């Protein structure tokens, strides 16, 4: 086709378009104006374009990145002929102690840091104690008062007090005699009509009052000489014992504001800070709420390795069985161990039984929560023979390409190919050479992946 033919065809096309537009315009005019109809057409066309473009644009800007599951490359070796079972677990303190306060209060001072070694009885934390000290002083006063009253009852009145009571009684008796004479004279004068009946009544009243006072003083003197009743002394003794109990309780609460290390060890966690409210009664997980503990500590010279043994392999183990322990962090160090504990219950969901291996020669390299490998020895230990070592690769991660083996690993978020040579079979996979410890090897989600593909690591909690 030449340029002239192309121009003719274009002209024909434009003519047809004008004719079509003209016909459409005739049709539009029948219902509405041509301009309104054209605007509706443009809006509908734009909406369709947006609907089509949005998914395309989103897919371009947010590609569907495949998710993969990886495992860390770890250096391992086949067990020698004297190893009965090999298992992996974590270093844990034999006894971890969470130090809680006995009373509720705010931290006034805390004197330890995480990782610091402390001795038994060392002061770790001081709480504000003004309120507890005031209660203790109040209890002391109550004890002093109760003791003084009991002493008064037990020892009875002093001689001076008895002498004073006798003197008071003698004075009352003298007054009684004088008022008796006055009453007699007044009675005679009243009979003669010399004094009024009112004077007689007054003299009689004074005499009666004197008699009552004398009787009261006589009873008081008798009680002073005989002493208190036994029941009153017993009641006073009970009041003193109650006051002393309140004093002891107040003293214990005051002492509890000073929190000491129950055992010697190393501070694992420091969970309280100065000014925070701590309590052992209503600990809260909310921010700013009272804390349930102040520190956690453990004796790191008494450590174990916690293991979950499959039930199918548990029959091969027994209490006090010897073992060798190695740490992932320090694989060149070897520790002697013995199987010290077996959980009384199995985990039916995991199909395992938890055991603990006591480390017999701990040192400064051991830290709680470190990864550890335990090799249980079969009977008496024999001379160990050399065994092949290499990076363990599970069978699910291995690719075979014409007899050449390789794995896909993840580096900086992209897939890389890693070739290797097989050293020896190893439970569920192979020991290989050519990989580096710590590499992230893809074990699932590898279908369709090629070198350079961008991938996302699947979180262990995702499904």
MARRO-471609 format. One record per residue (C-alpha): residue in three letters; residue number from 1; x, y, z. Coordinates in Angstrom, 2 decimals, m for minus. Last residue first. Layout:
    aa     i        px        py        pz
   ala   NUM         X         Y         Z
...
This chain:
    aa     i        px        py        pz
   unk   463     m0.63    m20.20     57.38
   unk   462      1.34    m17.51     59.20
   unk   461      2.72    m17.96     62.74
   unk   460      6.19    m19.02     61.57
   unk   459      6.36    m15.81     59.43
   unk   458      6.87    m16.57     55.77
   unk   457      9.95    m14.95     54.30
   unk   456      9.14    m12.74     51.30
   unk   455     10.60    m13.38     47.89
   unk   454     12.17    m11.42     45.01
   unk   453     13.27    m13.74     42.21
   unk   452     16.98    m13.41     41.39
   unk   451     17.55    m17.11     40.78
   unk   450     14.35    m18.83     39.81
   unk   449     11.30    m19.84     41.81
   unk   448      8.56    m21.90     40.15
   unk   447      8.05    m24.19     43.14
   unk   446     10.13    m23.07     46.13
   unk   445      7.23    m22.50     48.55
   unk   444      8.82    m24.80     51.11
   unk   443     12.35    m25.58     52.29
   unk   442     14.22    m22.43     51.22
   unk   441     17.69    m22.26     52.78
   unk   440     18.64    m19.23     54.88
   unk   439     22.42    m19.24     55.29
   unk   438     23.64    m19.41     58.90
   unk   437     26.48    m21.85     58.34
   unk   436     27.91    m21.47     54.79
   unk   435     27.27    m23.98     52.05
   unk   434     29.81    m25.86     49.92
   unk   433     29.90    m29.13     51.81
   unk   432     26.91    m31.33     52.59
   unk   431     25.41    m33.43     55.37
   unk   430     22.21    m34.95     54.06
   unk   429     18.48    m35.11     54.79
   unk   428     15.86    m36.57     57.13
   unk   427     18.42    m38.11     59.49
   unk   426     21.89    m37.55     57.99
   unk   425     23.21    m39.06     54.77
   unk   424     26.88    m38.31     54.06
   unk   423     29.16    m35.73     52.41
   unk   422     27.00    m34.48     49.53
   unk   421     28.56    m31.73     47.42
   unk   420     27.00    m28.30     47.09
   unk   419     25.58    m25.73     44.66
   unk   418     23.85    m22.59     45.94
   unk   417     21.33    m20.72     43.80
   unk   416     20.17    m17.31     44.95
   unk   415     16.62    m16.08     45.56
   unk   414     16.09    m12.47     46.62
   unk   413     15.26    m10.71     49.90
   unk   412     18.82     m9.73     50.76
   unk   411     19.99    m13.33     50.35
   unk   410     17.55    m16.23     50.30
   unk   409     18.67    m19.74     49.42
   unk   408     17.76    m22.20     46.68
   unk   407     19.50    m25.55     46.96
   unk   406     21.74    m27.49     44.59
   unk   405     22.47    m31.00     43.42
   unk   404     23.95    m32.03     40.11
   unk   403     22.78    m35.37     38.77
   unk   402     21.03    m33.81     35.79
   unk   401     19.49    m31.05     37.92
   unk   400     18.44    m32.28     41.34
   unk   399     17.01    m29.76     43.82
   unk   398     17.31    m30.24     47.60
   unk   397     15.15    m28.33     50.13
   unk   396     12.73    m31.13     51.04
   unk   395     15.66    m33.50     51.73
   unk   394     16.75    m31.40     54.68
   unk   393     20.24    m29.84     54.42
   unk   392     22.72    m30.25     57.30
   unk   391     26.02    m28.44     56.78
   unk   390     28.97    m30.76     57.24
   unk   389     30.65    m33.32     59.44
   unk   388     31.75    m36.90     58.87
   unk   387     32.53    m38.97     61.96
   unk   386     35.87    m39.72     63.59
   unk   385     35.74    m42.49     66.14
   unk   384     35.05    m42.01     69.82
   unk   383     36.67    m44.42     72.22
   unk   382     33.88    m45.95     74.25
   unk   381     31.74    m44.48     77.00
   unk   380     30.02    m47.01     79.18
   unk   379     26.36    m47.39     78.33
   unk   378     25.02    m45.56     75.29
   unk   377     25.85    m41.89     75.65
   unk   376     23.14    m39.26     75.15
   unk   375     24.25    m36.50     72.81
   unk   374     22.79    m33.10     73.69
   unk   373     22.81    m30.13     71.30
   unk   372     22.32    m26.67     72.80
   unk   371     20.65    m23.42     71.81
   unk   370     21.17    m20.72     74.44
   unk   369     18.07    m19.78     76.47
   unk   368     20.02    m19.27     79.72
   unk   367     23.74    m18.51     79.35
   unk   366     26.71    m20.86     79.56
   unk   365     30.05    m19.31     78.64
   unk   364     30.97    m18.52     82.26
   unk   363     31.38    m22.19     83.16
   unk   362     29.29    m25.26     83.99
   unk   361     30.94    m28.66     84.57
   unk   360     28.14    m31.06     85.54
   unk   359     25.39    m29.81     83.22
   unk   358     22.11    m31.37     84.36
   unk   357     20.03    m32.76     81.52
   unk   356     16.32    m32.08     81.63
   unk   355     13.53    m34.12     80.06
   unk   354     10.25    m33.20     78.37
   unk   353      8.23    m35.95     76.76
   unk   352      7.02    m35.54     73.18
   unk   351      4.00    m36.23     70.97
   unk   350      3.53    m32.53     70.26
   unk   349     m0.19    m32.49     71.05
   unk   348      0.11    m35.31     73.59
   unk   347      2.74    m33.52     75.66
   unk   346      3.83    m36.18     78.14
   unk   345      3.36    m35.94     81.89
   unk   344      5.62    m36.55     84.92
   unk   343      8.43    m34.61     83.20
   unk   342     11.78    m36.40     83.46
   unk   341     14.68    m34.91     85.41
   unk   340     18.43    m35.47     85.91
   unk   339     19.82    m36.86     82.65
   unk   338     23.55    m36.39     83.19
   unk   337     25.91    m33.91     81.62
   unk   336     29.49    m33.29     80.63
   unk   335     30.21    m30.15     78.64
   unk   334     32.10    m29.79     75.36
   unk   333     33.36    m26.46     73.99
   unk   332     34.25    m26.23     70.27
   unk   331     30.64    m25.54     69.31
   unk   330     30.61    m22.24     71.21
   unk   329     27.44    m20.39     70.13
   unk   328     25.65    m23.56     69.02
   unk   327     26.39    m25.00     72.44
   unk   326     27.54    m28.58     73.01
   unk   325     26.41    m31.09     75.62
   unk   324     27.59    m34.66     76.19
   unk   323     25.42    m37.15     78.03
   unk   322     25.39    m39.67     80.84
   unk   321     22.20    m41.50     81.79
   unk   320     21.18    m40.66     85.35
   unk   319     17.51    m41.34     84.49
   unk   318     16.92    m43.45     81.41
   unk   317     16.81    m43.01     77.65
   unk   316     16.19    m45.40     74.74
   unk   315     12.50    m45.72     75.68
   unk   314     12.04    m42.01     74.84
   unk   313     12.69    m42.46     71.15
   unk   312      9.09    m43.04     69.96
   unk   311      7.84    m40.52     72.52
   unk   310      9.83    m37.80     70.80
   unk   309     12.16    m36.06     73.31
   unk   308     11.54    m32.42     74.21
   unk   307     14.75    m31.11     75.78
   unk   306     15.64    m28.65     78.56
   unk   305     19.39    m28.30     79.17
   unk   304     20.35    m27.64     82.77
   unk   303     22.04    m24.99     84.88
   unk   302     23.37    m24.69     88.44
   unk   301     26.40    m22.40     88.20
   unk   300     24.08    m19.81     86.69
   unk   299     22.29    m19.38     90.02
   unk   298     19.12    m17.56     89.05
   unk   297     17.56    m14.14     89.29
   unk   296     14.37    m12.33     88.35
   unk   295     13.80     m8.74     89.46
   unk   294     11.01     m6.44     90.67
   unk   293      7.93     m8.59     90.35
   unk   292      4.20     m8.19     89.88
   unk   291      4.30     m4.65     88.50
   unk   290      1.58     m2.13     89.27
   unk   289      0.08     m0.40     86.22
   unk   288      1.86      2.28     84.18
   unk   287      1.34      0.38     80.93
   unk   286     m1.18     m2.37     81.47
   unk   285      0.04     m5.84     82.42
   unk   284     m1.26     m5.46     85.95
   unk   283     m0.18     m7.12     89.18
   unk   282     m2.91     m7.33     91.80
   unk   281     m1.46     m8.97     94.91
   unk   280      2.33     m9.13     94.68
   unk   279      2.75     m5.38     94.31
   unk   278      4.95     m2.80     92.63
   unk   277      4.23      0.85     91.78
   unk   276      6.90      2.51     89.67
   unk   275      8.86      5.54     90.92
   unk   274     12.29      3.99     90.43
   unk   273     12.18      1.16     87.91
   unk   272     10.79     m2.36     87.92
   unk   271     11.29     m5.37     85.62
   unk   270     14.99     m6.10     86.04
   unk   269     15.62     m9.49     84.44
   unk   268     18.30    m12.18     84.68
   unk   267     20.12    m10.91     87.80
   unk   266     22.82    m13.46     88.62
   unk   265     22.97    m15.63     91.74
   unk   264     23.00    m15.74     95.53
   unk   263     19.72    m16.62     97.14
   unk   262     16.69    m14.76     98.58
   unk   261     18.10    m11.42     97.33
   unk   260     16.70     m8.64     99.50
   unk   259     13.67     m6.36     99.23
   unk   258     13.51     m3.56    101.83
   unk   257      9.87     m2.47    102.06
   unk   256      9.24     m5.88    103.61
   unk   255     10.93     m4.72    106.83
   unk   254      8.12     m2.20    107.38
   unk   253      5.49     m4.87    106.76
   unk   252      7.28     m7.22    109.18
   unk   251      7.44     m4.48    111.82
   unk   250      3.72     m3.74    111.46
   unk   249      2.98     m7.45    111.92
   unk   248      5.21     m7.68    115.00
   unk   247      3.57     m4.58    116.52
   unk   246      0.10     m5.92    115.88
   unk   245      1.09     m9.14    117.61
   unk   244      2.51     m7.17    120.55
   unk   243     m0.77     m5.31    120.89
   unk   242     m2.72     m8.56    120.90
   unk   241     m0.41    m10.03    123.55
   unk   240     m0.82     m6.91    125.71
   unk   239     m4.61     m7.04    125.46
   unk   238     m4.54    m10.72    126.44
   unk   237     m2.42     m9.95    129.52
   unk   236     m4.86     m7.21    130.54
   unk   235     m7.73     m9.66    130.27
   unk   234     m5.84    m12.17    132.39
   unk   233     m5.17     m9.51    135.05
   unk   232     m8.85     m8.60    135.15
   unk   231     m9.83    m12.25    135.52
   unk   230     m7.42    m12.68    138.45
   unk   229     m9.15     m9.85    140.38
   unk   228     m7.10     m6.79    141.25
   unk   227     m5.37     m6.23    144.67
   unk   226     m6.60     m7.08    148.24
   unk   225     m5.21     m3.90    149.92
   unk   224     m6.42     m1.54    147.21
   unk   223     m9.79     m3.28    147.09
   unk   222    m10.26     m2.84    150.90
   unk   221     m9.21      0.79    150.70
   unk   220    m11.72      1.42    147.94
   unk   219    m14.49     m0.31    149.88
   unk   218    m13.79      1.80    152.99
   unk   217    m13.65      4.95    150.90
   unk   216    m17.07      4.17    149.42
   unk   215    m18.56      3.42    152.88
   unk   214    m17.21      6.71    154.27
   unk   213    m18.60      8.66    151.33
   unk   212    m22.05      7.08    151.78
   unk   211    m22.11      7.95    155.50
   unk   210    m21.05     11.52    154.83
   unk   209    m23.85     11.92    152.33
   unk   208    m26.39     10.72    154.90
   unk   207    m25.06     13.20    157.50
   unk   206    m25.23     16.09    155.10
   unk   205    m28.83     15.21    154.17
   unk   204    m29.93     15.07    157.83
   unk   203    m28.37     18.45    158.56
   unk   202    m30.18     19.97    155.59
   unk   201    m33.53     18.45    156.61
   unk   200    m33.18     19.79    160.13
   unk   199    m32.43     23.27    158.84
   unk   198    m35.53     23.05    156.64
   unk   197    m37.71     22.14    159.64
   unk   196    m36.91     25.57    161.08
   unk   195    m34.89     26.14    164.15
   unk   194    m35.95     27.11    167.71
   unk   193    m39.23     25.15    167.61
   unk   192    m38.29     23.07    170.63
   unk   191    m38.37     19.91    168.49
   unk   190    m36.29     21.70    165.86
   unk   189    m33.75     22.56    168.50
   unk   188    m33.47     18.92    169.56
   unk   187    m33.12     17.68    165.90
   unk   186    m30.54     20.39    165.18
   unk   185    m28.46     19.26    168.13
   unk   184    m28.54     15.62    166.97
   unk   183    m27.74     16.53    163.36
   unk   182    m24.78     18.64    164.42
   unk   181    m23.44     15.79    166.51
   unk   180    m23.75     13.42    163.53
   unk   179    m22.13     16.01    161.22
   unk   178    m19.12     16.04    163.51
   unk   177    m18.91     12.26    163.57
   unk   176    m19.19     11.99    159.76
   unk   175    m16.54     14.67    159.25
   unk   174    m14.19     12.68    161.45
   unk   173    m15.03      9.48    159.48
   unk   172    m14.33     11.19    156.18
   unk   171    m10.97     12.40    157.43
   unk   170    m10.04      8.86    158.51
   unk   169    m11.07      7.44    155.11
   unk   168     m8.93      9.97    153.26
   unk   167     m5.94      9.08    155.43
   unk   166     m6.48      5.36    154.80
   unk   165     m6.61      5.98    151.03
   unk   164     m3.44      8.08    151.21
   unk   163     m1.64      5.31    153.09
   unk   162     m2.79      2.77    150.47
   unk   161     m1.45      5.03    147.67
   unk   160      1.84      5.51    149.50
   unk   159      2.17      1.77    149.87
   unk   158      1.95      1.39    146.02
   unk   157     m1.15     m0.11    144.44
   unk   156     m1.00     m3.61    142.91
   unk   155      2.05     m5.16    141.28
   unk   154      0.13     m7.28    138.77
   unk   153     m2.53     m4.69    137.97
   unk   152     m0.11     m1.82    137.44
   unk   151      2.21     m4.01    135.40
   unk   150     m0.72     m4.97    133.17
   unk   149     m1.60     m1.32    132.61
   unk   148      1.99     m0.46    131.74
   unk   147      2.23     m3.35    129.26
   unk   146     m0.95     m2.31    127.44
   unk   145      0.27      1.28    127.07
   unk   144      3.73      0.28    125.86
   unk   143      2.25     m2.13    123.31
   unk   142     m0.14      0.50    121.94
   unk   141      2.74      2.96    121.54
   unk   140      4.81      0.43    119.56
   unk   139      1.84     m0.23    117.26
   unk   138      1.60      3.47    116.44
   unk   137      5.33      3.59    115.66
   unk   136      4.89      0.61    113.29
   unk   135      1.96      2.24    111.53
   unk   134      4.04      5.39    111.00
   unk   133      6.93      3.34    109.58
   unk   132      4.60      1.58    107.13
   unk   131      3.23      4.89    105.84
   unk   130      6.66      6.47    105.41
   unk   129      8.20      3.35    103.77
   unk   128      8.81      4.12    100.06
   unk   127     10.22      0.89     98.63
   unk   126     13.86     m0.20     98.63
   unk   125     15.19     m2.67     96.06
   unk   124     18.03     m5.18     95.75
   unk   123     19.51     m5.38     99.24
   unk   122     21.93     m8.32     99.46
   unk   121     20.64    m11.21    101.58
   unk   120     22.20    m13.91     99.40
   unk   119     24.91    m12.48     97.15
   unk   118     24.40    m10.68     93.86
   unk   117     25.91    m10.98     90.38
   unk   116     24.91     m8.32     87.85
   unk   115     23.58     m9.44     84.46
   unk   114     20.69     m6.95     84.51
   unk   113     21.40     m4.10     86.90
   unk   112     21.07     m3.83     90.65
   unk   111     20.47     m1.05     93.18
   unk   110     16.84     m0.03     92.97
   unk   109     15.64      2.94     95.02
   unk   108     12.32      4.51     96.03
   unk   107     10.12      1.94     94.26
   unk   106      6.51      2.65     95.02
   unk   105      4.53      0.44     97.35
   unk   104      2.40     m2.66     97.76
   unk   103      3.72     m5.19    100.24
   unk   102      5.33     m8.62    100.07
   unk   101      7.41     m7.66     97.02
   unk   100      8.15    m10.23     94.33
   unk    99     11.51    m11.77     93.37
   unk    98     11.07    m14.17     90.46
   unk    97     13.43    m17.06     91.11
   unk    96     14.67    m19.35     88.33
   unk    95     15.84    m22.75     89.56
   unk    94     17.74    m25.18     87.38
   unk    93     18.58    m22.34     85.03
   unk    92     17.79    m23.11     81.38
   unk    91     19.95    m24.02     78.37
   unk    90     17.78    m24.87     75.38
   unk    89     17.13    m28.00     73.37
   unk    88     18.40    m30.27     70.63
   unk    87     18.49    m34.05     70.64
   unk    86     20.99    m36.82     69.81
   unk    85     20.43    m40.43     70.85
   unk    84     22.52    m43.49     71.68
   unk    83     25.98    m42.10     70.97
   unk    82     28.85    m44.59     71.34
   unk    81     29.21    m45.32     67.59
   unk    80     29.80    m41.71     66.68
   unk    79     26.87    m39.45     65.75
   unk    78     26.80    m38.00     62.25
   unk    77     27.94    m34.39     62.20
   unk    76     26.33    m30.97     62.23
   unk    75     26.98    m27.43     60.95
   unk    74     23.72    m25.53     60.69
   unk    73     22.09    m23.85     57.65
   unk    72     19.07    m21.91     58.90
   unk    71     15.68    m22.99     57.63
   unk    70     13.42    m21.12     55.23
   unk    69      9.72    m20.90     54.45
   unk    68      8.72    m19.03     51.30
   unk    67      6.27    m16.32     50.33
   unk    66      5.86    m15.25     46.72
   unk    65      5.69    m11.52     45.97
   unk    64      2.46    m10.61     44.15
   unk    63      3.46     m7.32     42.52
   unk    62      2.32     m4.09     44.14
   unk    61      3.01     m1.20     41.72
   unk    60      2.21     m3.16     38.56
   unk    59     m0.67     m5.06     40.16
   unk    58     m2.09     m1.82     41.48
   unk    57     m1.81     m0.17     38.02
   unk    56     m3.54     m3.07     36.24
   unk    55     m6.27     m3.28     38.86
   unk    54     m6.89      0.48     38.58
   unk    53     m6.71      0.78     34.76
   unk    52     m9.82     m1.18     33.80
   unk    51    m12.11      0.58     36.25
   unk    50    m10.55      3.93     35.38
   unk    49    m11.05      3.42     31.63
   unk    48    m14.69      2.40     32.15
   unk    47    m15.29      5.58     34.15
   unk    46    m13.67      7.72     31.45
   unk    45    m15.92      6.24     28.74
   unk    44    m19.03      6.84     30.82
   unk    43    m18.02     10.50     31.42
   unk    42    m17.33     11.09     27.71
   unk    41    m20.65      9.60     26.63
   unk    40    m22.57     11.64     29.16
   unk    39    m20.88     14.81     27.93
   unk    38    m21.77     13.94     24.34
   unk    37    m25.42     13.46     25.22
   unk    36    m25.54     16.81     26.97
   unk    35    m23.90     18.54     23.96
   unk    34    m26.23     16.90     21.40
   unk    33    m29.33     18.08     23.18
   unk    32    m31.85     15.58     24.37
   unk    31    m34.30     12.97     23.12
   unk    30    m34.79     13.45     19.35
   unk    29    m31.68     15.49     19.00
   unk    28    m29.62     12.55     20.02
   unk    27    m30.82     10.49     17.01
   unk    26    m29.96     13.20     14.53
   unk    25    m26.60     13.65     16.22
   unk    24    m25.99      9.96     15.94
   unk    23    m26.61     10.25     12.20
   unk    22    m24.19     13.18     11.98
   unk    21    m21.62     11.34     14.08
   unk    20    m21.91      8.37     11.78
   unk    19    m21.58     10.61      8.74
   unk    18    m18.62     12.36     10.28
   unk    17    m17.01      9.02     11.07
   unk    16    m17.69      7.72      7.59
   unk    15    m16.06     10.80      6.12
   unk    14    m13.06     10.43      8.45
   unk    13    m12.65      6.82      7.34
   unk    12    m12.89      7.74      3.70
   unk    11    m10.24     10.42      4.18
   unk    10     m7.98      7.93      5.96
   unk     9     m8.45      5.44      3.14
   unk     8     m7.54      8.07      0.58
   unk     7     m4.40      9.06      2.50
   unk     6     m3.28      5.44      2.75
   unk     5     m3.86      4.93     m0.95
   unk     4     m1.70      7.95     m1.70
   unk     3      1.15      6.74      0.74
   unk     2      1.42      3.43     m1.02
   unk     1      0.00      0.00      0.00
